[in-house]
Amino acid sequence: MNYEYELNEKYKYLKYSPSVMERWEYISYHTKYDIISNFENGLQILKDIVFESECFNRTLIAGGMAAFDKGIIRFLHKWNDKMEPLFLLSEVTGEFRRYTADEVQFPFICTPHLLSKEIVVCGINLDMLEDANQLYNKSEYIRVAVMNLNKQYNNLGLNYAVIWSYYAYKYINLLLDKLNPVRVILWNEFYPFHIIFDNICRERKIDIVFMEFGCIPGTFALDKKGQQGESWVALHRGKRYRDTSETKEIIHWIRNTRLNRNLQPPTQFNCTRISGYKKDKPIIVYLGQDDYESCLIPYTRKTKYYHSPFFKSSNAAAHVIERICQSNNWNFIYKIHPIMAQMGETYDLNPKTTGVVVNEVDLYSVIESADIVITILSQGSYHALIQEKPVIMLGYNQLRYKKCTYQLKYYSQWGLEHLMKKVLKRKFTDKQKRNFENHVTYLLKEYLYDDGLHNDMPFGISLM
């Protein structure tokens, strides 16, 4: 295996160096027959595989982690050794299949190319299959997955999302039939493949756990209830702790080291980037989220109840906040979520607004400039609290009920504006700070796992 690695402090990044054959695999779909053949061949390969006995009755973990391995595979090795035997469905293709083969030391299989995460073929119409149409009509979660896929890739061909969902459904069921897992762990709840996976497991009464990067940088989260506003932490108030001195040190260390689960761009934010910047006026920072993988798209009853009761997208909230800032001559900064920016999301400021839209810039430096940080449900809210900035939540994440943020309870533009003015006066209160320290203490003692990449200041549950 001919690999090159880039080292960056704690963990390695696989260089994008696919072989000639792997490059061809990414671009070899020119007709509807090519697409259907890949789906069908993937199913046939899975049917033909004779798994060894050690593969059965394990915990099946599914996700595309091999494409963005930030200590995840090493953590899973520890989990496999110390907690429960794992089988990995690696939702990757091309060079990341080689990475999976090199790095994963427990049983695994890789998805077919066109069922891999973020791999779609645009602009090719597919013939509707009767079985696929019946599944779409009878299954609400299939329709949710189709809507998400169509919104995310607005140039998909006719019927592509329905056919994709049908083959995802067949592939997942076949894999579960063959492996008979004791439970399933899904990395990210809201990706279309996992929307289908989750509901199939519920139909088959297989226990589900959801895994993601933890809300405190340097950690992983595993939750039986769900993610963000659906998580166990979001739905419960948590314990009270008398001693949070160790937590204070950890928060201070994270703030000073600017720890983040993602590598941040080297560009630092400067207020002079704000068009018409007013030194004597507050700076309102709004952090967008990945709408496609935060349950905002499609906007369902579940979204409204657990995640975003008022806004159907990041940009929808941005428009309201921008109008409030404009009417008060406040400075407005909108940081679009990096994944949304990669997907082509843009936002045009009104020429009369004193503001700026930013993307490729260090998150910490943006938050440092803020008088208020506002978000629907972004985990950037934790970074803001770590920097002792007052936070207004328009929706819900794990901070719900924790009394360390300002929560918008009833929506009107006037109501949000009134709340913003109140926050500018009160700022981040001592009580909110104490409540946040208590919340982080609970997270690190009883909920979040140490990712093993910050040995000079370990925190979270250790698998060592």
GIPEZI-V267627 format. One record per pair of residues at least 4 apart in sequence whose ideal C-beta (glycine too) atoms are under 7 Angstrom apart, sorted by the first residue. I is the first residue (numbers start at 1). J is the second residue. D is the distance in whole Angstrom. If there is no record, write none. Layout:
<<I | J | D> <I | J | D>>
//
This chain:
<<1 | 98 | 6> <1 | 102 | 5> <3 | 102 | 7> <4 | 15 | 5> <4 | 17 | 6> <5 | 12 | 4> <5 | 13 | 7> <5 | 14 | 7> <5 | 15 | 7> <6 | 12 | 7> <6 | 13 | 5> <6 | 15 | 6> <7 | 12 | 6> <8 | 13 | 6> <8 | 263 | 7> <10 | 453 | 4> <11 | 70 | 5> <11 | 71 | 5> <11 | 453 | 6> <14 | 99 | 5> <17 | 95 | 7> <18 | 22 | 4> <18 | 23 | 5> <18 | 94 | 5> <18 | 95 | 4> <20 | 24 | 7> <21 | 25 | 7> <22 | 94 | 4> <22 | 95 | 5> <24 | 28 | 5> <25 | 93 | 7> <25 | 94 | 6> <25 | 113 | 6> <26 | 94 | 6> <28 | 34 | 7> <29 | 34 | 4> <29 | 35 | 6> <29 | 121 | 5> <30 | 34 | 6> <32 | 36 | 6> <32 | 124 | 6> <32 | 125 | 7> <32 | 126 | 5> <32 | 127 | 7> <33 | 37 | 6> <34 | 38 | 7> <35 | 39 | 7> <35 | 114 | 6> <35 | 121 | 6> <35 | 124 | 6> <35 | 126 | 7> <36 | 40 | 6> <37 | 41 | 6> <38 | 42 | 6> <38 | 112 | 6> <38 | 113 | 6> <38 | 114 | 5> <39 | 43 | 7> <39 | 112 | 7> <39 | 114 | 6> <39 | 167 | 4> <40 | 44 | 6> <41 | 45 | 6> <41 | 112 | 7> <42 | 46 | 7> <42 | 112 | 3> <42 | 115 | 6> <42 | 171 | 7> <43 | 47 | 6> <43 | 170 | 6> <43 | 171 | 6> <43 | 174 | 7> <44 | 48 | 6> <45 | 49 | 7> <46 | 171 | 7> <46 | 174 | 6> <46 | 175 | 6> <47 | 174 | 7> <51 | 55 | 4> <51 | 56 | 7> <51 | 178 | 6> <51 | 179 | 7> <54 | 107 | 7> <55 | 87 | 6> <55 | 107 | 5> <55 | 179 | 6> <56 | 179 | 6> <56 | 180 | 6> <57 | 180 | 6> <57 | 182 | 6> <58 | 85 | 4> <58 | 86 | 6> <58 | 87 | 4> <58 | 181 | 6> <58 | 182 | 7> <59 | 84 | 5> <59 | 85 | 7> <59 | 86 | 5> <59 | 181 | 6> <59 | 182 | 6> <59 | 183 | 5> <59 | 185 | 6> <60 | 87 | 5> <60 | 89 | 6> <60 | 179 | 6> <60 | 181 | 4> <60 | 184 | 5> <61 | 76 | 7> <61 | 86 | 5> <61 | 88 | 6> <61 | 185 | 4> <62 | 89 | 4> <62 | 91 | 6> <62 | 184 | 7> <62 | 186 | 6> <62 | 187 | 7> <62 | 197 | 6> <63 | 91 | 6> <63 | 186 | 7> <63 | 187 | 3> <63 | 188 | 7> <64 | 91 | 4> <64 | 92 | 5> <64 | 116 | 7> <64 | 117 | 4> <65 | 69 | 6> <65 | 72 | 4> <65 | 73 | 7> <65 | 187 | 6> <66 | 73 | 7> <66 | 90 | 5> <66 | 92 | 5> <66 | 96 | 5> <66 | 99 | 5> <66 | 100 | 5> <67 | 92 | 5> <67 | 96 | 5> <69 | 73 | 5> <70 | 261 | 7> <71 | 75 | 6> <71 | 451 | 5> <71 | 452 | 6> <71 | 453 | 5> <72 | 76 | 6> <73 | 77 | 7> <73 | 103 | 5> <73 | 104 | 6> <74 | 452 | 6> <75 | 79 | 6> <75 | 220 | 6> <75 | 451 | 6> <75 | 452 | 6> <76 | 80 | 6> <76 | 86 | 6> <77 | 81 | 6> <77 | 105 | 6> <78 | 82 | 6> <78 | 463 | 4> <79 | 83 | 5> <79 | 86 | 7> <79 | 463 | 6> <80 | 85 | 6> <80 | 86 | 4> <80 | 106 | 5> <82 | 463 | 5> <86 | 106 | 5> <87 | 106 | 7> <87 | 107 | 5> <87 | 108 | 7> <87 | 179 | 6> <87 | 181 | 7> <88 | 104 | 6> <88 | 106 | 7> <88 | 108 | 4> <89 | 109 | 6> <89 | 111 | 7> <89 | 175 | 7> <90 | 100 | 4> <90 | 108 | 5> <90 | 110 | 5> <91 | 111 | 5> <91 | 116 | 5> <91 | 117 | 5> <91 | 193 | 7> <92 | 96 | 4> <92 | 97 | 6> <92 | 100 | 6> <92 | 110 | 6> <92 | 116 | 6> <92 | 117 | 7> <93 | 97 | 6> <93 | 113 | 5> <93 | 116 | 4> <93 | 119 | 6> <95 | 99 | 6> <96 | 100 | 6> <97 | 101 | 7> <97 | 110 | 5> <98 | 102 | 6> <99 | 103 | 6> <100 | 104 | 5> <100 | 108 | 6> <100 | 110 | 6> <104 | 108 | 5> <111 | 115 | 4> <111 | 116 | 5> <113 | 119 | 6> <114 | 119 | 6> <114 | 121 | 7> <115 | 167 | 7> <115 | 168 | 6> <115 | 171 | 6> <115 | 193 | 7> <117 | 191 | 7> <117 | 193 | 7> <120 | 153 | 5> <120 | 156 | 7> <122 | 153 | 6> <122 | 155 | 5> <122 | 156 | 6> <122 | 157 | 7> <123 | 155 | 6> <123 | 157 | 6> <124 | 157 | 4> <125 | 157 | 4> <125 | 158 | 4> <125 | 159 | 7> <126 | 157 | 6> <126 | 158 | 7> <126 | 159 | 4> <126 | 160 | 5> <126 | 163 | 5> <127 | 159 | 7> <128 | 132 | 6> <128 | 133 | 5> <128 | 159 | 5> <128 | 162 | 7> <129 | 133 | 7> <129 | 163 | 7> <129 | 166 | 7> <130 | 134 | 6> <131 | 135 | 6> <131 | 166 | 7> <132 | 136 | 6> <132 | 162 | 5> <132 | 163 | 6> <132 | 166 | 4> <133 | 137 | 6> <134 | 138 | 6> <135 | 139 | 6> <135 | 142 | 6> <135 | 166 | 6> <135 | 169 | 6> <136 | 142 | 5> <136 | 143 | 6> <136 | 146 | 7> <136 | 162 | 5> <139 | 143 | 7> <140 | 144 | 6> <141 | 145 | 6> <141 | 195 | 6> <141 | 196 | 6> <141 | 199 | 4> <142 | 146 | 6> <142 | 165 | 5> <142 | 169 | 7> <142 | 196 | 7> <143 | 147 | 6> <144 | 148 | 6> <144 | 195 | 6> <144 | 298 | 6> <144 | 300 | 7> <145 | 149 | 6> <145 | 165 | 5> <145 | 192 | 4> <145 | 195 | 5> <145 | 196 | 5> <146 | 150 | 6> <146 | 161 | 4> <146 | 162 | 6> <146 | 165 | 5> <147 | 151 | 6> <147 | 298 | 4> <148 | 152 | 6> <148 | 192 | 5> <148 | 195 | 7> <148 | 292 | 6> <148 | 297 | 6> <148 | 298 | 6> <149 | 153 | 6> <149 | 156 | 7> <149 | 161 | 4> <149 | 164 | 7> <149 | 192 | 5> <150 | 156 | 6> <150 | 161 | 5> <151 | 297 | 5> <151 | 298 | 7> <152 | 292 | 5> <152 | 343 | 7> <156 | 160 | 4> <156 | 161 | 6> <159 | 163 | 6> <160 | 164 | 6> <161 | 165 | 6> <162 | 166 | 6> <163 | 167 | 7> <164 | 168 | 6> <165 | 169 | 6> <165 | 196 | 6> <166 | 170 | 7> <167 | 171 | 6> <168 | 172 | 6> <168 | 193 | 5> <168 | 196 | 5> <169 | 173 | 6> <169 | 196 | 6> <170 | 174 | 6> <171 | 175 | 6> <172 | 176 | 6> <172 | 196 | 6> <172 | 197 | 5> <172 | 200 | 5> <173 | 177 | 6> <173 | 200 | 6> <174 | 178 | 6> <175 | 179 | 6> <176 | 181 | 7> <176 | 204 | 7> <181 | 206 | 7> <183 | 206 | 6> <183 | 207 | 4> <183 | 209 | 7> <184 | 201 | 5> <184 | 206 | 6> <184 | 208 | 6> <185 | 209 | 5> <185 | 211 | 5> <185 | 222 | 7> <186 | 194 | 5> <186 | 197 | 6> <186 | 198 | 6> <186 | 208 | 7> <186 | 210 | 6> <186 | 211 | 7> <187 | 211 | 5> <187 | 212 | 7> <188 | 194 | 6> <188 | 212 | 6> <188 | 293 | 6> <189 | 194 | 6> <189 | 198 | 7> <189 | 210 | 5> <189 | 226 | 6> <189 | 227 | 5> <190 | 195 | 7> <190 | 293 | 5> <190 | 294 | 6> <190 | 295 | 5> <191 | 293 | 6> <192 | 196 | 7> <193 | 197 | 6> <194 | 198 | 6> <195 | 199 | 7> <196 | 200 | 6> <197 | 201 | 6> <198 | 202 | 7> <198 | 208 | 6> <199 | 203 | 6> <200 | 204 | 6> <201 | 206 | 4> <201 | 208 | 5> <202 | 208 | 7> <209 | 222 | 5> <209 | 223 | 7> <209 | 224 | 5> <210 | 223 | 5> <210 | 226 | 6> <210 | 227 | 5> <211 | 220 | 7> <211 | 221 | 7> <211 | 222 | 5> <212 | 221 | 5> <212 | 227 | 6> <213 | 220 | 6> <213 | 261 | 5> <214 | 219 | 3> <214 | 220 | 6> <214 | 221 | 4> <214 | 448 | 4> <215 | 221 | 7> <215 | 379 | 5> <215 | 382 | 5> <215 | 398 | 5> <215 | 443 | 7> <216 | 382 | 6> <216 | 440 | 6> <216 | 443 | 6> <216 | 444 | 7> <216 | 448 | 6> <217 | 254 | 6> <217 | 259 | 4> <217 | 260 | 5> <217 | 261 | 5> <218 | 259 | 6> <218 | 451 | 6> <218 | 453 | 7> <218 | 454 | 5> <218 | 459 | 7> <218 | 460 | 7> <219 | 448 | 4> <219 | 449 | 6> <219 | 450 | 6> <219 | 451 | 6> <219 | 460 | 4> <220 | 448 | 7> <220 | 449 | 5> <220 | 451 | 6> <221 | 447 | 7> <221 | 448 | 6> <223 | 227 | 7> <223 | 231 | 5> <223 | 232 | 5> <224 | 232 | 7> <225 | 230 | 6> <225 | 231 | 6> <225 | 232 | 4> <225 | 235 | 7> <226 | 230 | 3> <226 | 231 | 6> <227 | 231 | 6> <228 | 234 | 7> <228 | 294 | 7> <228 | 307 | 6> <228 | 377 | 6> <228 | 397 | 5> <228 | 398 | 7> <229 | 234 | 5> <229 | 306 | 4> <229 | 307 | 4> <229 | 377 | 6> <229 | 395 | 7> <229 | 396 | 4> <229 | 397 | 6> <229 | 400 | 6> <230 | 234 | 7> <230 | 306 | 5> <231 | 398 | 6> <232 | 236 | 6> <233 | 398 | 4> <233 | 447 | 6> <234 | 396 | 6> <234 | 397 | 6> <234 | 398 | 5> <234 | 400 | 5> <237 | 401 | 5> <238 | 402 | 7> <238 | 439 | 6> <238 | 442 | 5> <239 | 442 | 5> <240 | 438 | 6> <241 | 438 | 6> <241 | 441 | 5> <244 | 248 | 6> <244 | 437 | 4> <244 | 438 | 6> <244 | 441 | 5> <245 | 249 | 7> <246 | 250 | 7> <247 | 251 | 6> <247 | 437 | 5> <247 | 440 | 5> <247 | 441 | 4> <247 | 444 | 7> <248 | 252 | 6> <248 | 437 | 6> <249 | 253 | 6> <250 | 254 | 6> <250 | 444 | 7> <250 | 457 | 7> <250 | 459 | 5> <251 | 255 | 6> <251 | 386 | 6> <251 | 437 | 7> <251 | 440 | 6> <252 | 256 | 6> <253 | 257 | 6> <253 | 457 | 5> <254 | 259 | 5> <254 | 386 | 6> <255 | 386 | 5> <255 | 387 | 6> <258 | 364 | 5> <259 | 454 | 7> <260 | 264 | 6> <260 | 363 | 7> <264 | 362 | 4> <264 | 363 | 6> <264 | 364 | 7> <265 | 360 | 5> <265 | 361 | 6> <265 | 362 | 6> <267 | 360 | 6> <267 | 361 | 5> <267 | 362 | 6> <268 | 362 | 5> <268 | 365 | 4> <269 | 273 | 7> <269 | 358 | 6> <269 | 361 | 5> <269 | 362 | 7> <269 | 365 | 4> <269 | 366 | 5> <269 | 369 | 6> <271 | 277 | 5> <271 | 283 | 7> <271 | 369 | 6> <272 | 277 | 6> <273 | 356 | 5> <274 | 331 | 5> <274 | 333 | 7> <274 | 354 | 6> <274 | 355 | 6> <274 | 356 | 5> <275 | 354 | 7> <275 | 355 | 6> <275 | 356 | 6> <276 | 354 | 4> <277 | 331 | 6> <277 | 354 | 7> <278 | 329 | 6> <278 | 331 | 6> <278 | 354 | 6> <281 | 329 | 6> <281 | 330 | 5> <281 | 331 | 6> <282 | 330 | 5> <282 | 331 | 7> <282 | 371 | 4> <282 | 372 | 7> <282 | 424 | 6> <283 | 331 | 4> <283 | 333 | 6> <283 | 369 | 5> <283 | 370 | 5> <283 | 371 | 5> <284 | 321 | 7> <284 | 325 | 5> <284 | 330 | 5> <284 | 331 | 7> <284 | 332 | 5> <284 | 371 | 7> <284 | 372 | 5> <284 | 374 | 7> <285 | 333 | 5> <285 | 335 | 7> <285 | 366 | 6> <285 | 367 | 6> <285 | 369 | 7> <285 | 370 | 4> <285 | 373 | 5> <286 | 318 | 6> <286 | 321 | 5> <286 | 333 | 7> <286 | 334 | 5> <286 | 374 | 5> <286 | 375 | 7> <287 | 335 | 5> <287 | 373 | 6> <287 | 375 | 4> <287 | 378 | 4> <287 | 380 | 4> <288 | 314 | 3> <288 | 318 | 7> <288 | 334 | 7> <288 | 335 | 7> <288 | 336 | 5> <288 | 337 | 5> <288 | 340 | 6> <288 | 378 | 7> <289 | 294 | 5> <289 | 314 | 6> <289 | 337 | 5> <289 | 375 | 7> <289 | 376 | 6> <289 | 377 | 6> <289 | 378 | 4> <290 | 294 | 6> <290 | 337 | 5> <290 | 339 | 5> <290 | 340 | 6> <291 | 296 | 4> <291 | 297 | 5> <291 | 313 | 5> <291 | 314 | 6> <291 | 340 | 6> <292 | 297 | 5> <294 | 307 | 7> <294 | 377 | 6> <295 | 302 | 7> <295 | 303 | 5> <295 | 307 | 5> <296 | 303 | 6> <296 | 307 | 7> <296 | 308 | 6> <296 | 312 | 6> <296 | 313 | 6> <299 | 303 | 5> <299 | 312 | 4> <301 | 305 | 6> <302 | 306 | 6> <303 | 307 | 5> <303 | 308 | 6> <304 | 309 | 5> <306 | 396 | 6> <307 | 377 | 6> <307 | 395 | 5> <307 | 396 | 6> <308 | 376 | 5> <308 | 377 | 7> <308 | 395 | 4> <309 | 395 | 6> <310 | 394 | 6> <310 | 411 | 4> <311 | 316 | 5> <311 | 317 | 4> <311 | 376 | 6> <311 | 394 | 6> <312 | 316 | 5> <314 | 318 | 6> <314 | 337 | 7> <314 | 340 | 7> <314 | 376 | 7> <315 | 319 | 7> <315 | 347 | 6> <317 | 321 | 6> <317 | 376 | 6> <317 | 394 | 6> <318 | 322 | 6> <318 | 334 | 5> <318 | 347 | 6> <319 | 323 | 7> <320 | 324 | 7> <320 | 413 | 6> <320 | 416 | 7> <321 | 325 | 6> <321 | 332 | 7> <321 | 374 | 6> <322 | 326 | 6> <322 | 332 | 6> <322 | 349 | 7> <322 | 350 | 7> <322 | 353 | 6> <322 | 355 | 7> <323 | 327 | 6> <323 | 413 | 7> <324 | 328 | 6> <324 | 413 | 7> <324 | 416 | 6> <324 | 417 | 5> <324 | 420 | 6> <325 | 330 | 4> <325 | 332 | 4> <325 | 353 | 7> <325 | 355 | 7> <326 | 350 | 6> <326 | 352 | 6> <326 | 353 | 5> <329 | 354 | 7> <331 | 354 | 5> <331 | 355 | 6> <332 | 353 | 6> <332 | 354 | 7> <332 | 355 | 3> <333 | 355 | 6> <333 | 356 | 6> <333 | 358 | 6> <333 | 366 | 6> <334 | 347 | 6> <334 | 357 | 5> <335 | 358 | 5> <335 | 366 | 5> <336 | 340 | 5> <336 | 341 | 5> <336 | 345 | 6> <336 | 347 | 6> <336 | 357 | 6> <336 | 359 | 5> <337 | 341 | 7> <338 | 342 | 6> <338 | 359 | 7> <339 | 343 | 6> <340 | 345 | 4> <341 | 345 | 6> <341 | 359 | 4> <347 | 357 | 5> <349 | 353 | 5> <349 | 355 | 5> <349 | 357 | 6> <358 | 366 | 6> <361 | 365 | 7> <361 | 366 | 6> <363 | 367 | 6> <363 | 380 | 6> <363 | 383 | 6> <364 | 368 | 6> <364 | 383 | 7> <367 | 373 | 6> <367 | 383 | 6> <367 | 384 | 5> <367 | 387 | 5> <367 | 389 | 6> <368 | 387 | 6> <370 | 389 | 5> <371 | 424 | 6> <372 | 390 | 6> <372 | 392 | 6> <372 | 420 | 6> <372 | 423 | 5> <372 | 424 | 7> <373 | 381 | 7> <373 | 384 | 4> <373 | 389 | 5> <373 | 391 | 5> <374 | 392 | 5> <374 | 394 | 7> <375 | 380 | 6> <375 | 381 | 5> <375 | 393 | 7> <375 | 394 | 7> <376 | 394 | 5> <376 | 395 | 4> <377 | 395 | 4> <377 | 396 | 6> <377 | 397 | 4> <379 | 397 | 7> <380 | 384 | 6> <381 | 385 | 7> <381 | 391 | 5> <381 | 393 | 7> <381 | 397 | 7> <381 | 399 | 6> <381 | 405 | 7> <382 | 386 | 6> <383 | 387 | 7> <384 | 389 | 4> <384 | 391 | 5> <385 | 389 | 7> <385 | 391 | 6> <385 | 404 | 6> <385 | 436 | 5> <388 | 428 | 5> <388 | 433 | 7> <389 | 428 | 6> <390 | 406 | 7> <390 | 423 | 5> <390 | 427 | 5> <390 | 428 | 4> <391 | 405 | 4> <391 | 406 | 7> <392 | 405 | 7> <392 | 406 | 5> <392 | 408 | 6> <392 | 419 | 6> <392 | 420 | 7> <392 | 423 | 6> <393 | 399 | 6> <393 | 405 | 5> <393 | 407 | 5> <393 | 408 | 7> <394 | 408 | 5> <396 | 400 | 4> <399 | 404 | 6> <399 | 405 | 5> <402 | 435 | 6> <402 | 439 | 5> <403 | 432 | 7> <403 | 435 | 5> <404 | 432 | 5> <404 | 435 | 4> <404 | 436 | 4> <404 | 439 | 6> <406 | 419 | 6> <406 | 423 | 5> <408 | 416 | 6> <408 | 419 | 6> <410 | 415 | 6> <411 | 415 | 6> <413 | 417 | 6> <414 | 418 | 6> <415 | 419 | 6> <416 | 420 | 6> <417 | 421 | 7> <418 | 422 | 6> <419 | 423 | 6> <420 | 424 | 7> <421 | 425 | 7> <422 | 426 | 6> <428 | 432 | 6> <428 | 433 | 6> <429 | 433 | 7> <430 | 434 | 6> <431 | 435 | 6> <432 | 436 | 6> <433 | 437 | 7> <434 | 438 | 6> <435 | 439 | 6> <436 | 440 | 6> <437 | 441 | 6> <438 | 442 | 7> <439 | 443 | 6> <440 | 444 | 6> <441 | 445 | 6> <442 | 446 | 6> <442 | 447 | 7> <443 | 447 | 5> <443 | 448 | 5> <444 | 448 | 6> <444 | 459 | 5> <444 | 460 | 5> <448 | 460 | 5> <448 | 461 | 7> <449 | 460 | 5> <449 | 461 | 5> <449 | 463 | 7> <450 | 458 | 6> <450 | 459 | 6> <450 | 460 | 4> <450 | 461 | 6> <450 | 462 | 5> <454 | 458 | 7> <458 | 462 | 7>>
//
